[in-house]
Amino acid sequence: MVRAVVATAWGGAEVIEITDVPSRPPGLGEVVVAVRATAVSPFDVKRAGGLMNRAPSLLPLRLGNEMAGVISAAGPEAVSFEARPLAVGDAVLGHWLEGAQADELTVPANTLLHKPPQLSFHKAAALLGSGTTAFHALEAVGVGEGDRVLLHGASGAVGGMVAQLARSRGARVIGTASRSRHERLRAAGITPVAHGEGLAERVRALAPDGVTAAVDAAGTDEALTVSLELVPDSQRIVTMVNFSAAWAAGAKAIGPGEETERIRPAARSGLVRHAATGGLRVDVAMTFPLAEAASAYALQARGSAGGKILLLP
Ligand SMILES: NC(=O)c1ccc[n+]([C@@H]2O[C@H](COP(=O)([O-])OP(=O)(O)OC[C@H]3O[C@@H](n4cnc5c(N)ncnc54)[C@H](OP(=O)(O)O)[C@@H]3O)[C@@H](O)[C@H]2O)c1
């Protein structure tokens, strides 16, 4: 049997349980992965809360969509995302997976990438969801050399990636975070600024020449309002949370759709390479044993963990 995290009803941490589900052998082009680390993201909290789909037939709902682990069984013609054969013993990582919060997962091999030995299982499990979203956000508003980017949520899992990728493109990053995280941001080359009342004035003082683009990984009304006030071109503002308000204001939003399916997979291999060679830092805020999944969901729901939260089977 496989131990898997499920939501038994629509709700918060109180509906999160571990259940036993039958193990499934790999079919054609599939592999079984012994999961070493699996992430708990805001998306999982929203799914468990029924914000994506509340159909009763979905319950109990398997959760989790990214993980890293080792192949324990391989079906015929098991070939990775990079079109390389996968065999028992190979270390892999993947995202956009169904039910990844489990100690074992049977999935199509072509959803997985080979994990370089230099990248730990923890960092591998935390990399792709946040990294590909960050890459997409920067593509959406065309961040490049000389840009001054206002980043809302710079201390979060996605924000941490946005900041690094923006800086590697030659941009300056002014990032919002709770005050207790400002020193950490400064050490990462980000100009920190506290969110909350007076944000626009504080950013003006820190960037007297103005900001040229904004990325919202926080999702507050303040993030969008201040971005619209400070960025001259609203098409250079992107949110990953506040969709309808952004569209109504002429700003951009990135979420499910054709653009996401094109841009994010194309970013996977580069992110893995950069993280493995130390060119991209992956911040893991906290790890929990799989059995304590409910505590991990409670922490994620508070929205201020300071990086990725992992479950360890
Ligand atoms: N559209 C997509 O494709 C997509 C993909 C991935 C993620 N997302 C969404 O992007 C968001 C961020 O994800 P994440 O994984 O980075 O979450 P996270 O790690 O929990 O980060 C949350 C961030 O929000 C900040 N924050 C919390 N309360 C705030 C407030 N009142 N005002 C301003 N900032 C505040 C936090 O800063 P402090 O803790 O320092 O206060 C932190 O930087 C989530 O809503 C997630 O669902 C969307």
PDBQT file of the ligand as one rigid body, heavy atoms in Angstrom, charges set to zero:
ROOT
HETATM    1  N1  LIG A 401      -0.705  31.544 -11.082  1.00  0.00    +0.000 N 
HETATM    2  C1  LIG A 401       0.203  30.593 -10.924  1.00  0.00    +0.000 C 
HETATM    3  O1  LIG A 401       0.552  29.883 -11.863  1.00  0.00    +0.000 OA
HETATM    4  C2  LIG A 401       0.845  30.398  -9.577  1.00  0.00    +0.000 A 
HETATM    5  C3  LIG A 401       1.912  29.494  -9.416  1.00  0.00    +0.000 A 
HETATM    6  C4  LIG A 401       2.533  29.392  -8.169  1.00  0.00    +0.000 A 
HETATM    7  C5  LIG A 401       2.064  30.156  -7.104  1.00  0.00    +0.000 A 
HETATM    8  N2  LIG A 401       0.996  30.982  -7.300  1.00  0.00    +0.000 N 
HETATM    9  C6  LIG A 401       0.489  31.816  -6.193  1.00  0.00    +0.000 C 
HETATM   10  O2  LIG A 401       1.492  32.758  -5.868  1.00  0.00    +0.000 OA
HETATM   11  C7  LIG A 401       1.378  33.095  -4.490  1.00  0.00    +0.000 C 
HETATM   12  C8  LIG A 401       2.743  32.983  -3.834  1.00  0.00    +0.000 C 
HETATM   13  O3  LIG A 401       3.129  31.630  -3.785  1.00  0.00    +0.000 OA
HETATM   14  P1  LIG A 401       4.363  31.209  -2.855  1.00  0.00    +0.000 P 
HETATM   15  O4  LIG A 401       4.532  29.754  -3.017  1.00  0.00    +0.000 OA
HETATM   16  O5  LIG A 401       5.514  32.103  -3.086  1.00  0.00    +0.000 OA
HETATM   17  O6  LIG A 401       3.758  31.525  -1.401  1.00  0.00    +0.000 OA
HETATM   18  P2  LIG A 401       4.553  31.803  -0.052  1.00  0.00    +0.000 P 
HETATM   19  O7  LIG A 401       5.874  31.131  -0.072  1.00  0.00    +0.000 OA
HETATM   20  O8  LIG A 401       3.596  31.482   1.043  1.00  0.00    +0.000 OA
HETATM   21  O9  LIG A 401       4.837  33.395  -0.055  1.00  0.00    +0.000 OA
HETATM   22  C9  LIG A 401       3.852  34.323   0.264  1.00  0.00    +0.000 C 
HETATM   23  C10 LIG A 401       4.431  35.725   0.161  1.00  0.00    +0.000 C 
HETATM   24  O10 LIG A 401       3.374  36.661   0.428  1.00  0.00    +0.000 OA
HETATM   25  C11 LIG A 401       3.862  37.628   1.365  1.00  0.00    +0.000 C 
HETATM   26  N3  LIG A 401       2.775  38.153   2.181  1.00  0.00    +0.000 N 
HETATM   27  C12 LIG A 401       2.075  37.504   3.155  1.00  0.00    +0.000 A 
HETATM   28  N4  LIG A 401       1.161  38.348   3.685  1.00  0.00    +0.000 NA
HETATM   29  C13 LIG A 401       1.292  39.536   3.037  1.00  0.00    +0.000 A 
HETATM   30  C14 LIG A 401       0.633  40.790   3.116  1.00  0.00    +0.000 A 
HETATM   31  N5  LIG A 401      -0.359  41.005   3.971  1.00  0.00    +0.000 N 
HETATM   32  N6  LIG A 401       1.035  41.774   2.294  1.00  0.00    +0.000 NA
HETATM   33  C15 LIG A 401       2.030  41.572   1.392  1.00  0.00    +0.000 A 
HETATM   34  N7  LIG A 401       2.703  40.417   1.267  1.00  0.00    +0.000 NA
HETATM   35  C16 LIG A 401       2.320  39.405   2.073  1.00  0.00    +0.000 A 
HETATM   36  C17 LIG A 401       4.861  36.897   2.200  1.00  0.00    +0.000 C 
HETATM   37  O11 LIG A 401       5.755  37.858   2.791  1.00  0.00    +0.000 OA
HETATM   38  P3  LIG A 401       6.137  37.874   4.357  1.00  0.00    +0.000 P 
HETATM   39  O12 LIG A 401       5.965  36.456   4.852  1.00  0.00    +0.000 OA
HETATM   40  O13 LIG A 401       7.569  38.312   4.396  1.00  0.00    +0.000 OA
HETATM   41  O14 LIG A 401       5.200  38.849   4.978  1.00  0.00    +0.000 OA
HETATM   42  C18 LIG A 401       5.551  36.022   1.167  1.00  0.00    +0.000 C 
HETATM   43  O15 LIG A 401       6.575  36.734   0.529  1.00  0.00    +0.000 OA
HETATM   44  C19 LIG A 401       0.313  32.163  -3.901  1.00  0.00    +0.000 C 
HETATM   45  O16 LIG A 401      -0.909  32.847  -3.815  1.00  0.00    +0.000 OA
HETATM   46  C20 LIG A 401       0.223  31.047  -4.918  1.00  0.00    +0.000 C 
HETATM   47  O17 LIG A 401      -1.030  30.406  -4.926  1.00  0.00    +0.000 OA
HETATM   48  C21 LIG A 401       0.394  31.120  -8.497  1.00  0.00    +0.000 A 
ENDROOT
TORSDOF 0
